[in-house]
Amino acid sequence: MHALVSFLPFAGVIAAAILGPRRVGRLVRSLTALVRRVERLRPEPPRPVGRPIEQIACDVRRLSNSFRRVPDDASFARFEGRRRAYDDVLVEACRAVEVEHLLQVLPPGPDLDRERRRVELVLWRVGLLLLDDVA
């Protein structure tokens, strides 16, 4: 590559001597336009879909702690809001690491609780720490 870069000015001087300055200018403009067209044809690099996994993991830990520490005197609406928020972020984590789940299909109850626990274990196995107070 270094040899090519040092050869280009020399090639430019020879081309100017042979073709003349006008033709060299046109040639440079034509080559520049060609390079731009080729660069436009190059596909864009893939963009990640969704939020970064680090942000999702942070939300999973925060909402997990919030869901598990609902006070005994909390209203049903408060408990249900925390459960839904936690399930939503678990669904997002499952999508990010391509884990199958039934969290959006099952109605609230023991089956959903078992599915949530299964998903938590699978996410833990793929490296997603779910609780802040785990050493």
N, C-alpha and C positions, 0 to 999 in steps of 0.2 A: 504494500500500500504506500509506503514511504517513497519508493522509487517512482510510483505513478504520480504522486503529488509533485515531486521535483521535476518530472518530465513535462507536466502540463504547461508551464510557462514557455518552455523551449518549443513545444509543439505549437503553441499559440503564435510565437514569433515566426516560425516557419510557415504556418498557414497564412499569416498576414502578408508575408513576402510573396507567397505564391498566388493567393486569391485577391489580395488587396483588402484594405481596411473595411470597405462597405460590405463585401461578401462575408468577411469574418464576423462582422456585427450581425448580419442576418442569420448566419449559421449559429451563432451563440444564442440569439433569440429563439430560433427554431428548436434547438436542443433544449433550451430552458422550458419552452412550452411542452415539448414532448415529455420531459421529466415530470412536469406538473400533471399532465394527463395520466401518466402511468401511476403516479402517487395517488390520484383520485380513484383509480381502479382497485387499489389495494384495499382489502376488506378491513373494516374497523375491528380492533380487538374486542373480544367479548366483554360486556359490562356485567358486573355481578348483579343478580336480582335480589332485591330485598336489602335489609339492614345487615351490617357486619355481624358476624357471629359473636364477637366480643360484647356488642351492645345487647344482643339477645340474651346472652348468658348473664349479664348484669341484671337485666330485667327479670329473668327466671329466678335468680337468687333473691332479689328484692321482693318479688311477688310471692315466692314460696314462703319466705319468712312471714310476710303479711298474712297469707292464707292460713298458715299453721298456728298463728298466734292471735286469732280472733278472740276477743274477750267473751266470757260465758254469757254476759248480759247484752251482747250485741244483737241488733235486730236481724231478722231474716234477710232483709234487703242488703244490709251491710255484708253479711256472710256471703250471700249469693253474688254480690258485685265482686268481692275478692276472688271467689271461686271462678267466676267467668273470666276475670282478668288473667288469673293464673293459667286457666285452660287455654286461653287465646295465645299467651306467650309460649306455652308448651307446644301448641300447634305450629307456631312460627319456628320454633327450634327444630321440630320434627321436619318441617319443610327444608330448613337450611342444611340438615345433615341426612336428608332422604330416609327418614324413618316412617314406616307405616303406622297409622293410628286410627282410633275410632272415637276420638274425643269430641268431634263435632256431630257424631251420629247418635251416640247413646244419650238417653234422657238422664237427668240427675237421679242418683241413687247408688246402690252398691255396685252395679256393673260399671258405672262411670268411675267410681272410686277405684275399683280394681284396675281398670284401663289406665287411669292416671298413674297409679303406682307402677304398672308395667312400663309405661312410657318413661317415667322418671328413672327406672332401672336401666332401660335401654340407653337413654341419654347419658346416664352416669357411666355406662360401659364405653361409650364413644368419647368420653372425656369431658363432659359438661358437668361442672360442679354445681349442685343444686342448692346447697345450704352454705351460708356464710360461716356458721360456727363449726363446720367440720374441719378437724385439724389435719 
